[in-house]
Amino acid sequence: MKTLLAIINEPENSRNFIEYAASLSKDFKLDLQLLNVQNPEAYPLGTPDTGAAMTAEMQKALEELAKNSKEQLEQLSKEVNQKFSNQINIKVSSEIGITKFIVETMISENTADMVIIDTKEDDSFWAQNSTNMDIIHGVDCPVWVIPYGAKYETYKKLVYATNYKEEDISTLKKLLNLTRTFEPEIVALHITDTTDFEEKVKTQGFLDQVQQKTGYGKIDVKALLERENDEVDQLINDYSSDIDADLVVMLKENRHFLERLFQPSATKKLIKDAKLPILVFHEKDEE
């Protein structure tokens, strides 16, 4: 069985996120691994002449923090799993190091297959901390990004942010491999400055091609016109909210689009109005 790796940054505030990850694991038939990492870079190392002593002291402190975090997460995992009648296989680990490197190692060693991360309460919807962005850009597996306080709902209506290129077919197949049992409606959404782009896409057969190559008929295409000073994240989230979507999906290799989407300039309105999770695929992920 495949494993969903949940990055737990603050164990004391993680119950809702763990419950979300557990719900997703149950629906997608995944094992769940909770990982807390104590990063030495987050702590002062002391002055050069006391560096060795301070490093030893810090190591001891980190080990104690890791131990306490693991105990806390083990208790939380038991309580959460009881809500699911112990149907989920939940494991807990707490390590010292750099989160991205630990996650990359677990992915490369096939001890994890997907990653799920959450945002902080005071983050704008698309703005992520540096650790989250390192994971999104760096690991070669699907990454779920869950807004703070989000409640899990079965994914029935999905928005896939696309440039209408050949690799989108492969990504849509991966998405369907995950979600087909839910029979979701999927909208392939493109942001464009061309007024007739949507009509061109349809007349040139992209929609038919997508439906034929994926073997799935509940896919539609939509284009949103981007005007000067428009925010891409605003356009996508407003549209997703308007159609009551449950999930926004994108391809990580579309780096220019992704960087525009994850700008910290996203408005505060998005925090309240668009509590949608994001699923980021990697072009090299196996189908």
N, C-alpha and C positions, 0 to 999 in steps of 0.2 A: 504493500500500500504506500502511496506517495505521502510526503510530509509537508505540511505548511509550517513555516518557521515564523513565529511572531516575535518581533523585537520589542522587549519591554524596557522602556527607559526609566520609568518611575513606578516600581512595584506597588507603592502605597496608593497610587491613583490609577491602577490599571484594571480594576475589576470589569468595568464596562467594555473595555477593549478586548479583554480575554473572553468575555461572553460573546462578543461579536465574532472573534476568531474561532471560538468553539462552534458557534452556529454555522459559520461558513464551512468548517471542517466536517460537521455532521452532514450538511446538504451535499457537499462535494466528495464525501467518503474519503477523507484525509486523516492521517495522524496529525497531531498538533504538538509542536515543540515550542516551549516558551524559553526565550533566551534573554538574559540580562547581562550586560557587559559593563564592567568598571574600567573606564578609560584613564590610564595614567596621565595623559595629556591634559585632563581636566583639573589636575591638582598641581600646586606649586612644587617645584623641585628643590627650593632653597638656594642659598648663595653658593658660589663655586667652592669655597673652602669647607662648606659643610654638606656638600652634595652627596657624598657617599652615605653618611649617616642618615640624611634626610630621605635618600632613596630607599634605604632599608626600612626606615620607619614608615614611609609611604606604602611600600610593598605589604607590610604587615597590616596597615590600615585597609588597603584595598582587599586583601584576603578576608578580613573580617567583614567588610561591606558585602563582598561576594557571597560569603557564607550566610549572612543575615538575609540578603536578597533572595537567595535560593530557598531558605526556609519559609520566607514570606510567600513566595510564588508557589511552593509546594502546597501550602495551606490553601491559597486561593484556588489553585487548580482542582483540589479536592472538592471545595465548596461549589465551584462552577460546574464540575462534572456531575455532581449530585443533581443539579437542575436538569441534566440531560440523561438521568438514570444510568450514569456511568457508561454511556454508549461510546464515548470518545477516548481514544488512547492518547493521553496527555503526558508529555515528558517535560522536565524542567532542567535547565542548565544555567549556571552563572559563571562567567569567565572574566579574566583580566586581559585587556588588550584593546585593539582597534576594531570597532564593530564591523566595518566594511571587510577587513581582512578575514575575520572569523567567519563571516557569512560567506565570503567567496570560497573559503576552504570547505565549508559544509556543502556548498553547492557542487564544487568540483569532486568531492568525495561521495556524492550522491546520498548524503544523510539528510538533505533537504531539497525540495523540488520547487517550492514557491515561497515568497517572502511576503509578510504583511506588516505594515508599519502604521502608526497613527500620528496625528498632528497634535500640537498643543492647543490649549483652550484659547490663547490669545493670538494664535496665528491666523492670518487671512487664509481663505480657503485653499488657494494654490501655493501659497508661500510655505516652503519647507525649511527645516533646519539643515545645517550642512551635512550631518550624518545621514539624514533621509535622502538628500540629493546625491550623496556619494553612493548610496545603495541603489537608488533608481538608475543612475547613470552607469554604475560599475558592475553590478552582478548580472550574470547571463541567465536570468530566469524571470518568469512573470512576477511583478511586484504589485501588491494591493496597497493603496494609500487610503486610510480610513479617517474621515474628519472627526475631530474631537466630539464625543458624545453621541455619535451616530448609532442608531438602532438597526439591527440587521433585518432586512427584508429580502425575500427571494427575488432574484434578478429576473424581472419579467419584461422590462423595456430598457434597451441598451443604446447608447449613443457612441458610435465609433468615429473618432476624429481622423479624417483621411485626406490624403492628397490624390486619391484615385490613381494609384500606381499598382504595378503588378504584385508587389510584395503585400499589398492589402489583402489579396486573395488568400495568401498563406496565413496571415494573421487572423482573418475572419474564420478560417478553418480551425485554428487553435482555439479561438473564442467559442466556436460551436462545440468543439470537443469537450469543453468545460461545461457549457450551459445548455446543450441541446435538450436534455431531459426536462428543462423548465419551459421549453418552446418559447423563447423570448422573441419579442419584436426588436429588430435591429435597424437603426437608422445610421447609414454611412454619411457623416456630416462633413462638409468642406466649407472652409472660409475663403471667399474669393472676392476680388474687386471687379469681376466681370459679370454684368447683369444677366447674361443669357447662359451662364456656365451650366446651371442645372439642366437646362433643356439640351445643351450640347452633350452632356454626359449621358443622358437618357437616349438621345437619338443615335449616339455612337455605340450604344449597346453595352455600356458598362454594367448597368443594372442586370440585364439578361446574363451577361458573362459571370457576374458574381453569383447569381442564383443557380446557374448551371454548374459552375465549378465547385460550389460549396454543397450543392444538392439540397439547398434550403431556400424556401420561398418567402419566408417572412422577413425579407430584407428590403429596405427602400433607400433611396438616395435623396439627399437634401443639400442645398447650397445656401449659405448665408452671405449676404453682401457686406463686405467690410468697408466702411467709410473712414475717412481721415479722423484720427483720434479715437477710433474704436479700440477697445481692449478685447483681445481674443478670448481671454478667460471669461469676460463678462458675456460675450456673445454666446459662447458654448453653454455656460451655466444658465443663462436666461432661457435659451432654447430648451435645454434639458429639463429645467423646471416647468416650462410651459407645457411640455408633453408628458410630464410626470415620469421621467426616466428614473431608473434605479441605479445606473452605473454609467460612468464615462470610461471609454477604452481608447488607448492610443498605442502607437508603435514607437519604441525608444529611439530607433535609428533616425526618426524624423527630428533630428537634434535642433534645427532652427525653430521648428514649430514648438517643440517641447520647452525650449528655453524661453520662448515668448509666453508660453502658457504658465510657466512657474516663476513669473516675476513677482517680487514682493510688493508691486504697486497695485495688486488686486484690491478692490474696494472693500470696506467693512461690510457693505450690504451683502456680499457673498457669504459671509460667516452665518448670517441669519437665514438667507433665502435659498441657499443651494448646498444643503448638507448631503452631497453625493460622494460616494466612494469612487476611486479611480483604479483602473487596472492597466498597468503598463507592461506591454509585451516587448520582448527582444527579438530581433529578426532571426537570430541564430537558435532560438528556442526550438526544441524538438516538438513536432506536432503530436 
